[in-house]
């Protein structure tokens, strides 16, 4: 990497016990084409990149105002939960204050974000939503479940199509071991998601009474075969489980990728408060 190129900060978002997390490329806004932005994840070895426009003096009622844009190798996303956590960690570290608040303008809407800096890491949260939920159609089930490798004996009740930004399929399975054993046919899954207009598929284990669960997010249609952390899908799950009496959930992800991650989500009326810990791990320069 050239020392003279654009500066990129790598933030591991949604850590579990201070380690793991989803590596995310964070850049301050620069005169880049969308094609150049799409190259950043590949150049940095991350699944996602977030571009931050935070001009000096742009303060609102809830702290500074920052614009966020999210990209994968396939293109721009209207929202990215772990990218938002990474952006808040970056902004909080740059501000240098223990308590940080910001108003975040994203393609999917305006978010209130907050962060706390302590012991070399940042705990961030923001309000996502509202979440739209519906029953999957027979065609959605017939195309997606076989591509995921979810057989009837593994499937638990309660599959839903959920949208916060773009729709994705939430698929419950009976246990964590069943989740860990999944080996989706990613080409078949991409074809199914492309045909149905789905962002991807969030497969989760039936939650414990405490609200703890595990999940895996498969999104080959946006260039992410499996995501180490997917906060917006966790918000969708929290909204779905609210009708079953869960006031908050804690979801473990990334174990199959060797990058353990944890996301918290709690419904707050029409929105869901998402949270995760993050740490800046390195800074590099692109060619």
C-alpha positions in Angstrom: 0.0 0.0 0.0 1.3 3.4 -0.9 2.0 5.9 1.9 0.7 8.7 -0.3 -2.7 7.3 -1.1 -6.1 7.8 0.6 -6.1 7.0 4.3 -8.2 4.2 5.5 -9.0 3.2 9.1 -9.8 -0.4 9.8 -12.3 -0.8 12.6 -13.3 -4.1 14.1 -17.0 -3.7 14.8 -19.2 -5.7 17.2 -16.4 -7.3 19.2 -17.1 -10.2 21.6 -15.3 -9.8 24.9 -12.8 -7.4 23.3 -11.8 -9.6 20.3 -13.0 -10.6 16.9 -15.6 -8.4 15.3 -16.2 -7.5 11.7 -13.3 -5.7 10.0 -14.7 -2.6 8.4 -12.9 0.0 6.2 -13.7 3.6 7.3 -12.7 6.6 5.1 -13.4 10.3 5.4 -15.3 11.6 2.3 -13.1 12.0 -0.7 -13.7 12.7 -4.5 -14.1 9.1 -5.4 -16.4 7.5 -8.0 -18.8 4.8 -6.9 -16.6 2.3 -8.8 -13.6 3.4 -6.7 -15.6 3.1 -3.5 -16.6 -0.5 -4.5 -12.9 -1.4 -4.8 -12.1 -0.3 -1.2 -13.4 -3.5 0.5 -11.3 -5.7 -1.8 -8.2 -3.5 -1.3 -8.5 -3.6 2.4 -9.6 -7.2 2.9 -13.0 -6.2 4.5 -16.5 -7.0 3.5 -17.8 -3.4 3.8 -16.6 0.2 3.6 -18.2 3.3 5.1 -17.5 6.8 3.9 -18.0 9.6 6.4 -18.8 13.3 5.5 -18.4 15.2 8.8 -17.7 18.9 7.9 -16.4 21.1 10.7 -19.1 23.2 12.4 -22.0 20.9 11.3 -23.6 20.5 14.7 -27.2 19.6 15.5 -29.2 19.1 18.6 -27.5 15.7 19.2 -23.9 16.6 18.5 -22.1 16.8 15.2 -23.9 15.8 11.9 -22.2 13.2 9.8 -23.2 11.8 6.4 -22.5 8.1 5.9 -22.4 6.0 2.7 -21.9 2.2 2.7 -20.4 0.1 0.0 -19.6 -3.6 -0.7 -17.8 -4.8 -3.8 -21.2 -5.1 -5.5 -22.4 -1.5 -4.9 -23.9 0.9 -2.4 -26.2 -0.1 0.5 -28.9 2.1 2.0 -27.9 0.9 5.5 -25.2 -1.1 7.3 -25.5 -1.7 11.0 -22.0 -2.8 11.8 -20.7 -0.1 9.4 -22.6 2.4 11.6 -21.0 1.1 14.7 -17.6 1.4 13.0 -18.4 5.0 12.0 -19.4 5.9 15.5 -16.2 4.4 16.9 -14.1 6.4 14.3 -16.0 9.7 15.1 -15.8 9.2 18.9 -12.0 8.5 18.7 -11.5 11.5 16.5 -13.5 13.7 18.9 -11.4 12.4 21.9 -14.3 12.7 24.4 -15.4 9.8 26.7 -19.1 10.4 25.8 -20.0 11.1 22.2 -23.3 11.8 20.4 -23.9 12.4 16.7 -26.7 12.7 14.2 -26.0 10.3 11.3 -27.5 10.9 7.8 -27.6 7.7 5.8 -29.3 6.8 2.5 -31.8 4.9 4.6 -32.7 7.7 7.0 -31.4 9.9 9.9 -30.1 8.0 12.9 -29.3 9.2 16.5 -25.9 7.7 17.5 -24.0 7.6 20.7 -20.7 6.1 21.9 -18.6 5.7 25.1 -14.8 5.4 25.0 -13.3 3.2 27.7 -10.2 1.0 28.0 -9.1 1.3 24.4 -12.5 0.4 22.8 -15.7 2.2 22.0 -19.2 1.0 22.9 -21.6 2.4 20.3 -25.4 2.3 19.8 -27.9 3.8 17.5 -31.6 3.5 16.7 -32.5 1.6 13.6 -35.9 1.1 12.0 -38.8 0.9 11.7 -38.8 -2.7 10.8 -41.3 -4.2 8.3 -42.2 -7.8 8.8 -44.3 -10.3 6.8 -44.8 -14.0 6.2 -42.6 -15.4 3.4 -44.3 -16.6 0.3 -44.3 -20.3 -0.8 -42.0 -19.4 -3.6 -39.5 -17.7 -1.2 -39.4 -20.7 1.0 -39.1 -23.1 -1.9 -36.2 -21.2 -3.5 -34.2 -20.2 -0.5 -34.5 -23.0 2.1 -32.9 -25.7 -0.1 -30.2 -23.3 -1.2 -29.4 -22.7 2.5 -29.4 -26.4 3.3 -32.1 -25.9 5.8 -34.1 -29.2 5.8 -37.6 -29.6 7.4 -36.0 -31.4 10.4 -33.8 -28.3 11.1 -36.3 -25.6 10.4 -38.1 -24.1 13.5 -41.4 -22.1 13.3 -41.3 -18.4 12.6 -39.6 -17.6 9.3 -40.2 -14.0 8.3 -39.2 -11.5 5.6 -38.0 -8.4 7.3 -36.9 -5.1 6.0 -35.0 -2.2 7.5 -33.6 -0.7 4.3 -33.8 -3.8 2.1 -35.7 -7.1 2.7 -34.0 -10.2 3.9 -35.3 -13.6 5.0 -35.0 -14.5 8.7 -34.8 -18.3 9.1 -34.9 -20.0 12.5 -33.2 -23.4 13.1 -33.5 -25.6 16.1 -30.1 -25.2 17.7 -26.7 -23.7 17.6 -25.1 -27.0 16.3 -27.6 -27.1 13.5 -26.7 -23.5 12.6 -22.9 -24.3 12.7 -23.3 -27.2 10.3 -25.0 -25.3 7.5 -23.1 -25.2 4.2 -25.2 -23.2 1.8 -24.9 -23.5 -2.0 -23.9 -19.9 -2.5 -24.4 -19.7 -6.2 -27.9 -21.2 -5.9 -28.6 -18.8 -3.0 -27.5 -15.8 -4.9 -29.7 -16.7 -7.9 -32.7 -17.1 -5.5 -32.0 -13.8 -3.7 -31.5 -12.0 -7.0 -34.8 -13.4 -8.3 -36.7 -12.5 -5.1 -35.1 -9.1 -4.5 -33.7 -10.2 -1.1 -30.6 -8.7 0.5 -29.7 -12.1 1.9 -30.7 -14.7 4.5 -30.2 -14.4 8.3 -30.3 -17.8 9.8 -30.6 -17.9 13.6 -30.8 -20.4 16.5 -34.0 -20.4 18.5 -33.2 -18.0 21.3 -32.7 -19.0 24.9 -35.1 -17.5 27.5 -32.4 -14.9 28.3 -32.6 -13.7 24.7 -29.2 -15.1 23.7 -29.0 -16.6 20.2 -26.5 -17.3 17.4 -26.9 -16.3 13.8 -25.2 -16.4 10.4 -25.9 -14.0 7.6 -25.4 -15.1 4.0 -25.5 -12.3 1.4 -23.8 -13.4 -1.8 -26.0 -11.0 -3.8 -24.1 -8.0 -2.4 -20.7 -9.7 -2.6 -20.6 -11.0 1.0 -20.8 -14.8 1.1 -21.1 -14.7 4.9 -21.0 -11.6 7.1 -19.1 -11.7 10.4 -21.7 -9.3 12.0 -25.0 -8.1 10.7 -26.6 -5.6 13.0 -29.5 -4.5 10.9 -30.7 -8.1 10.5 -30.4 -8.5 14.3 -32.7 -5.4 14.6 -35.1 -7.2 12.4 -35.0 -10.3 14.6 -35.5 -8.2 17.7 -38.6 -6.6 16.2 -39.9 -10.1 15.3 -39.3 -11.6 18.7 -40.9 -8.6 20.5 -44.2 -10.3 19.9 -43.0 -13.3 21.8 -42.1 -11.2 24.9 -38.4 -10.6 24.3 -37.5 -7.1 25.4 -33.9 -7.4 24.1 -31.6 -10.0 22.5 -27.9 -10.7 22.3 -26.7 -12.4 19.2 -23.4 -14.1 18.5 -22.1 -14.2 15.0 -18.8 -14.8 13.1 -17.7 -18.0 14.8 -17.7 -19.9 11.5 -15.3 -17.3 10.1 -13.0 -17.3 13.1 -14.1 -13.7 14.0 -16.5 -13.9 17.0 -18.9 -11.0 17.1 -21.8 -10.0 19.3 -24.6 -7.6 18.7 -27.3 -6.4 21.1 -30.8 -5.2 20.0 -33.7 -3.9 22.0 -37.1 -2.7 20.6 -37.9 0.9 21.5 -41.4 1.6 20.2 -41.2 1.7 16.4 -37.4 1.5 16.3 -34.7 -0.9 17.6 -31.7 0.2 19.6 -28.6 -1.6 18.3 -25.3 -1.8 20.1 -21.8 -3.2 19.8 -18.3 -2.6 20.9 -15.6 -1.6 18.4 -11.9 -0.9 18.2 -9.6 0.8 15.7 -7.0 -1.8 14.8 -4.8 -0.1 12.1 -4.5 2.7 9.5 -3.3 2.1 6.0 -3.1 4.0 2.7 -4.6 2.8 -0.6 -2.7 2.9 -3.8 
